[in-house]
Amino acid sequence: MSYLLLTLLLLPLVGSGLVFAWRNTSSKYLALGIALIQMLLTFYVVSDFDFNPTVDSVLQYEINEPWSQFIKSKLHFGIDGMSLLLLLLTNILMPIIILSSFNENVSYKNTFYGLILLMQFGLVGVFTALDGLLFYIFWEITLIPIWFIAALWGQENKRLEFTTKFFVYTFVGSLFMLAGLIYVYNHSASFALTDLYNANLGETQQIVVFWFIFFAFAVKLPVFPFHTWQPDTYTYSPTQGSMLLSGIMLKMAIYGVLRYLIPITPTAIFGISGQIVIILAIVGIVHGALIAIIQTDMKRIIAYSSFSHVGLMVAGIFSSAVLTLRGTFTIEGAEGALVQTFAHGINVAGLFFCADILYKRFKSRDIRQMGGLAKVAPKFAVLFLIIILGSMGVPLTNGFIGEFILIKSIFDFNVLASVIAGLTVILCAVYLLRFYGKAMFGQGDEAVLSTAKDLSAVEFSVLASIAVFVIVLGVFPQPVIDMVSSSLKFIYTSMIN
Amino acid sequence: MSVLIIVFLTAVAALFSGVFEQGKFARYIGIFGLIIALYVSFLPEASFFAQYRHMYDYTANTALFTKISLVTTLLLFFLGGFAFSNHRSHQSELYALMLFALCGGIILFGFQNLVTLFLGIEILSIPLYVMAGANKTDLRSNEASIKYFLMGAFATGFLLFGIAFIYGSTGTFDLYKIQEFTITNPKNIMLILGVIMMLCAMSFKVALAPFHMWSPDVYAGSPSLITAFMASVVKISGFFALFRLMTIGFSGVTAEWINILGVFLIITLFLANAMGLAQTNAKRMLAYSSVSHAGYIGLVFFGMNALSTYTLAFYLFAYSLSTVGVFMCLIWVEKIKRETSFGAFKGLAKTEPLLAVVATISLLSMAGIPLTAGFMGKFSLFAQALTKDDNTFLVIVAVLGSAISIAYYLRLIIAMFFFKESTFKTAEKVTITYNIVAVVIIASLVILGVYPDFFAKQFGL
């Protein structure tokens, strides 16, 4: 049993309990401290990690303890390269997200920060669980805190309506996933990952299971027709809620697709279902980008841009899965998707924080009412530009390499598909540059501009740390690819067998 | 059987304690008696009491369900002091009636003869007719009582008719002899008619649609503590009786009734959840939620295996605990606001955080959110039903049902947490007993959700 992983799991839970109990206005420092310790622990795991494992040692730091005699499920946790990448994303973003709220006068501080840490507990659980039921349980645990965060600290008007829609939508999806997992469980020996992989389902059974499980991921990602909850929820959540939702929570679904869906139901993916998903994802890419272009609310622009980017990742994963099943073993699409997952998580959190800064200066989310901030806030203008360029996937930023690999992988699958999917690069430049141009240059309201200040220390430290990641990962993306390739090979090999 | 005797004696003592001090002792007598009964239920049963002339059979399962209903009743008795504090007189009678109804339930857990089944159901039901009308000055309470009585009498008619058919075709009242007969003669038309009649009668008792019409009005009209009793203990008794009857007595003709039950479940799950969504009153919402839970519990008949009884017990225990958890909050609000619309709960979390938390965790447990007991219960039911591919449709309906249900549970949680102004005065505080019960319920729901085997160990499995 690995005590290091146990600490990683329990620290946020215990921490959230402490923060809840400590009814003090300075509870934010406690929360930040816990998140920082968690981040350092994760860095230690990275430094200690075996990046070139043999087939047997893909999983490291395993915990495998008995749980219930009635449910054939074990407390089985472990870290492989893919888990590590997402753990890293979670635990890097958490202190940034907590820090980003320091300037605000958050009401009920201890509840707010307690919920964020509770969320972190759920996320770490999702990314390290190696048992179907545990995965589902942690998946659901993350839903409760984010719902409370979105609903309690969101925009006053309409927040209940939209957050309830969000909750019900994702809950329906999750329940279908549960039914799908139980279905597989009844044909396998237990909920253990390897048993789920070897469940030997027939073709029709696999198709049923595929759509049951995919529905949950499709809602969370979101994939094309299931996205209606997303823009509203992102818009009306508090900034920290939007950062958590788009930065990390969405990635649970990418992870779930790779870890559970693809290896369990290869026959379904080989059939028509995999291609339907690719088509839906590509429709989503174009649909999301086109809607983003006509939006005037900046949070909605970011929400639709996130929707569009996610489509590309899904299309990439499935196109390399379909190619592999057709006989050419390739993990490129999945690699690209994971690199993009990491990059997008950081960029979108940065974008939401920039939107928050703009909102504080202009007191409006409407980009038509903005302009000229670059003159009074040059530091902000530079950092914001770096994040915007990262999101657009300009070479030498973190967004580029993932997008490149993804489009190449879709190209291998189908040329026409890659051409349509490639539109995302152009369209993304259109709406993001328009957003940036409107907000930072052009004619601004003089009265607002004369009182607007440049970044405060907290804002600067948040944006600067994000910008560092944007550039460093843009110049050296190889470590991320190395991190995930061995575990992806393992997963895709399990899929073929 | 000794537990039954203890509970019965306690009930009599509680009844006669009404002579003194307007019956304030009845509650303490009840608590004392129930604790002793609970203690005795954990002891091995003396052989003298275990079997009574093929009428009553005290098996391990009987003991398990007896324990669950004793624990639930005990929790309700702790709440009784606050819940009944407006009832100047007749308190002792109410407590005594609850204990008598519990006796009926305990008889149902061990019936081995259709006559015992009938006796158990009547002993369970008749006190309930009276208790539903306990608020004598309240018109809705009177309506509840009359409605319950008329519907109950109707169901009794069905039950007796069914028993008559079964006796006519098999020539016996004994559960195990009926089982032998059904295995050898599964095509007997009279027998099947009797089985279906009894299924309908029992569906009345556990409020399965389309025989659920009485339940929302009765639940909403009765005093809240009594409603909690109906939703928990009565449901446990009714369901285990149905379970014993159908899986032991009529196991030979399963194919004849299982599809009818499946249709009942589908109607229940859709109707109850859709109606629950339309409610504006928390108490009526909980009534429909209770009906919908009958639908989930009904899944236990599909995909029967060795663990079915355990699954049923676990689900019923989790459900009872969460029912008590929600109702203790509702009773408090009703006492202060004199109404139970969702609006009455606004801002409860500000003045009584513990009460709001216990209600929230209970509601999440009813909805089946992980790390609560309700999730483990629902999971086991779904997993069991999905062992057969034929049941996939039924499970999809149940999944959709719970998805709808979360929407109306959320409304109560939203009312408690998401309003800036509290409509409660900070001076109104709940009693210490109340807080203790709240902590016990939260702890049990979470422990059972994280470590479900705890239940099996405590209840001797």
Interface residues (C-beta under 8 A of the other chain):
Chain A: W67 S68 Q69 F70 I71 L133 Y136 I137 F138 E140 I141 L143 I144 F148 A151 L152 L160 T164 F167 V168 F171 V172 L175 F176 L178 A179 I182 Y183 Y185 N186 Q205 V208
Chain B: L307 Y310 L364 A367 G368 I369 P370 L371 F375 M376 F379 S380 F382 A383 L386 T387 D389 T392 V395 I396 V399 L400 S402 A403 I406 A407 L410 I414 F417 F418 Y451 P452 D453 A456
